[in-house]
Amino acid sequence: MNKIKNELEQEMIVLLSSYMTEKLDIKNINNHPIRIAEAVKSMVGLNLDTPPINLINYIKDNNLNITNDLKSDNFNRVVNTVSIYQLEEAINQNNFNQSIKIIDDLLKLSDGRHILEYLLEISFQRTGKSLLIIWAIFKSLNFIGYSSIDNVRNGLLIAVDSLINDLFIDGKVICDIEKVEIKSLDHLFDEFDLDDFQLQILGSLYEILNENFIRASSIKNSLNCFLKSFASNFKKGKTIDKETNSIINNRKDLLELFNYIDINDKNILNINALRSYMKNCNAINMNKLSNYILLIKEN
């Protein structure tokens, strides 16, 4: 059994590494393959004894190998003074080529994790599209490890590209809300009807709040500002008068849904968001959970 688990882990590492070489489709930022592969990886972890082969085959069959062919010729340059703030400036100027040079210089001084954390932090200034991609990259590299500079560089290039192609939040957000905690996210899940994008963002925020970051304080502060703006567009949920029957008793049961629904990007991402909710919330709202599952089945 340990041999099977080790083989499965190696297979997931190869798939995640491969997907981090794929170019960003600026017309479809939300569905970059690294998000799908990372979501499948997370759901595979729900049942390592009987892994969901149907999900693994889905991401293997969709591995199109559209690679990012931006090889570095910057590693032999002498590194001058460089900082992550220069990287942010290049991103804000939509200067992808300059961002590549700065990343290559920074990677001579760092394994890349603190760079990725900073990119996650500044993604909270935007609509959330880059946040979803960067968080998937962060989780993927946590699983793969930071020993391969190619994997780290590929992940950072996708992260930068996603930021350049994501819009800033309109207006200035005054961060006067209480500190965001899990109960804050539980309230949003319980009280509002979330669309696919909002549900996937909330699933990511549950995980981010439970991560141990190097830049923990500044990331949490930025998250507070983002959530205030993001939640301002939520629609109040309809009252659920009666209990809804559910086949879901635990997170592992989520895998059974893929025996009855289409296996596609949207369903994988939405069910993975529900997995994150079930794992990290204070108390599962079974009626609301069942309602989302019903919507997934109907669509």
MARVEXDREN-979475 format. One line per 8 residues: number of its first residue (from 0); their letters; for each residue y negated, z, x of C-alpha. Coordinates in steps of 0.25 Angstrom, whole numbers, plus 5000, padded with zeros to 4 digits. Layout:
NUM) a) Y:Z:X | ...
This chain:
0) mnkiknel) 5000:5000:5000 | 4990:5003:5011 | 4993:4989:5017 | 4990:4983:5004 | 4977:4991:5003 | 4973:4987:5018 | 4976:4973:5015 | 4967:4973:5002
8) eqemivll) 4956:4980:5010 | 4956:4969:5021 | 4956:4958:5010 | 4944:4964:5003 | 4937:4965:5017 | 4939:4951:5019 | 4934:4947:5006 | 4922:4955:5006
16) ssymtekl) 4919:4950:5020 | 4921:4936:5015 | 4911:4938:5003 | 4900:4943:5012 | 4899:4930:5019 | 4896:4923:5006 | 4882:4918:5003 | 4873:4924:4993
24) dikninnh) 4872:4915:4980 | 4857:4918:4977 | 4860:4912:4963 | 4871:4922:4960 | 4868:4934:4969 | 4875:4944:4960 | 4888:4938:4962 | 4889:4937:4977
32) piriaeav) 4904:4938:4981 | 4903:4950:4989 | 4899:4958:4976 | 4912:4953:4969 | 4921:4956:4981 | 4915:4970:4983 | 4917:4973:4968 | 4932:4968:4969
40) ksmvglnl) 4934:4977:4982 | 4928:4989:4974 | 4938:4986:4963 | 4950:4984:4972 | 4947:4998:4976 | 4950:5003:4962 | 4965:5000:4964 | 4970:4998:4978
48) dtppinli) 4984:5000:4974 | 4984:4988:4964 | 4971:4980:4968 | 4965:4970:4958 | 4971:4957:4965 | 4964:4949:4954 | 4950:4954:4959 | 4954:4952:4973
56) nyikdnnl) 4959:4938:4970 | 4946:4935:4963 | 4937:4938:4975 | 4947:4930:4984 | 4947:4918:4976 | 4931:4918:4975 | 4930:4919:4990 | 4922:4906:4992
64) nitndlks) 4918:4909:5007 | 4904:4904:5005 | 4900:4910:5018 | 4886:4914:5023 | 4885:4906:5036 | 4873:4913:5042 | 4879:4916:5056 | 4870:4925:5064
72) dnfnrvvn) 4864:4920:5077 | 4855:4932:5078 | 4865:4942:5085 | 4861:4938:5099 | 4847:4940:5097 | 4840:4952:5103 | 4837:4962:5091 | 4823:4966:5090
80) tvsiyqle) 4818:4978:5081 | 4824:4975:5068 | 4825:4984:5055 | 4831:4983:5041 | 4816:4983:5036 | 4814:4969:5043 | 4827:4965:5035 | 4821:4969:5022
88) eainqnnf) 4808:4961:5025 | 4816:4949:5028 | 4823:4950:5015 | 4810:4952:5007 | 4805:4940:5014 | 4818:4932:5009 | 4820:4929:5024 | 4835:4928:5025
96) nqsikiid) 4836:4922:5039 | 4827:4933:5045 | 4836:4944:5037 | 4848:4938:5044 | 4841:4940:5058 | 4837:4954:5055 | 4851:4958:5050 | 4858:4952:5062
104) dllklsdg) 4848:4961:5071 | 4851:4973:5062 | 4866:4971:5063 | 4865:4972:5078 | 4860:4987:5076 | 4868:4991:5063 | 4881:4989:5056 | 4873:4984:5044
112) rhileyll) 4876:4995:5034 | 4862:5001:5035 | 4856:4986:5033 | 4864:4984:5021 | 4860:4998:5015 | 4846:4994:5017 | 4848:4980:5010 | 4854:4988:4998
120) eisfqrtg) 4842:4997:4998 | 4832:4985:4997 | 4841:4979:4987 | 4836:4990:4977 | 4822:4983:4977 | 4829:4971:4971 | 4835:4967:4957 | 4849:4972:4961
128) kslliiwa) 4856:4959:4965 | 4855:4961:4980 | 4860:4976:4977 | 4873:4971:4971 | 4876:4962:4983 | 4872:4972:4994 | 4880:4983:4988 | 4892:4974:4988
136) ifkslnfi) 4890:4971:5002 | 4888:4986:5006 | 4901:4990:4999 | 4908:4978:5005 | 4903:4982:5019 | 4907:4996:5017 | 4921:4991:5014 | 4922:4981:5025
144) gyssidnv) 4914:4989:5035 | 4903:4985:5044 | 4910:4982:5057 | 4909:4967:5054 | 4895:4962:5057 | 4898:4949:5050 | 4902:4956:5037 | 4889:4965:5038
152) rnglliav) 4880:4953:5041 | 4886:4945:5030 | 4884:4956:5020 | 4869:4959:5025 | 4866:4944:5023 | 4871:4943:5009 | 4863:4956:5006 | 4850:4951:5012
160) dslindlf) 4852:4938:5004 | 4854:4945:4991 | 4841:4953:4994 | 4833:4941:4997 | 4838:4935:4984 | 4836:4947:4975 | 4823:4950:4968 | 4815:4962:4970
168) idgkvicd) 4813:4971:4958 | 4800:4968:4951 | 4789:4978:4953 | 4789:4991:4960 | 4799:5002:4955 | 4794:5016:4955 | 4806:5025:4959 | 4803:5037:4951
176) iekveiks) 4817:5038:4945 | 4826:5049:4948 | 4836:5048:4959 | 4847:5038:4955 | 4860:5045:4953 | 4874:5041:4947 | 4869:5048:4934 | 4858:5038:4934
184) ldhlfdef) 4867:5026:4935 | 4876:5032:4925 | 4865:5033:4915 | 4862:5018:4917 | 4876:5014:4915 | 4877:5023:4902 | 4864:5019:4896 | 4862:5005:4898
192) dlddfqlq) 4869:4991:4896 | 4870:4985:4910 | 4872:4970:4912 | 4881:4965:4923 | 4871:4966:4934 | 4866:4980:4930 | 4880:4985:4929 | 4883:4980:4943
200) ilgslyei) 4871:4986:4949 | 4874:4999:4943 | 4888:4999:4949 | 4882:4996:4962 | 4872:5008:4961 | 4883:5018:4958 | 4889:5014:4971 | 4876:5014:4979
208) lnenfira) 4873:5028:4974 | 4886:5033:4979 | 4885:5026:4993 | 4882:5034:5006 | 4871:5025:5012 | 4864:5026:5025 | 4851:5023:5018 | 4855:5032:5006
216) ssiknsln) 4841:5038:5002 | 4833:5025:5003 | 4844:5017:4995 | 4845:5027:4984 | 4829:5027:4983 | 4830:5012:4982 | 4841:5013:4972 | 4832:5022:4963
224) cflksfas) 4821:5011:4962 | 4831:5000:4960 | 4838:5007:4948 | 4825:5010:4941 | 4821:4996:4941 | 4835:4991:4938 | 4838:5000:4927 | 4825:4997:4920
232) nfkkgkti) 4831:4984:4914 | 4844:4991:4909 | 4846:4989:4894 | 4850:5002:4886 | 4864:5002:4882 | 4870:5002:4868 | 4876:5014:4863 | 4891:5014:4864
240) dketnsii) 4895:5021:4851 | 4910:5022:4853 | 4919:5023:4865 | 4924:5010:4870 | 4939:5009:4874 | 4941:5006:4889 | 4953:5003:4898 | 4945:5009:4910
248) nnrkdlle) 4949:5023:4913 | 4946:5022:4928 | 4940:5012:4938 | 4954:5006:4941 | 4955:5002:4927 | 4943:4992:4929 | 4952:4983:4937 | 4961:4981:4925
256) lfnyidin) 4949:4974:4918 | 4951:4962:4927 | 4964:4960:4920 | 4957:4956:4907 | 4943:4950:4912 | 4939:4939:4920 | 4938:4942:4935 | 4924:4937:4939
264) dknilnin) 4912:4942:4947 | 4905:4948:4935 | 4917:4956:4930 | 4920:4961:4944 | 4906:4966:4947 | 4905:4972:4933 | 4918:4980:4934 | 4915:4984:4948
272) alrsymkn) 4902:4990:4943 | 4910:4998:4933 | 4919:5002:4944 | 4907:5008:4951 | 4902:5015:4939 | 4915:5021:4936 | 4916:5026:4950 | 4902:5031:4952
280) cnainmnk) 4897:5036:4939 | 4896:5051:4935 | 4904:5048:4922 | 4910:5035:4917 | 4904:5031:4903 | 4917:5025:4898 | 4910:5019:4886 | 4900:5011:4894
288) lsnyilli) 4910:5007:4904 | 4919:5002:4893 | 4908:4994:4888 | 4905:4987:4901 | 4920:4984:4902 | 4920:4978:4888 | 4908:4969:4892 | 4915:4964:4904
296) ken) 4928:4961:4896 | 4920:4953:4886 | 4912:4945:4896
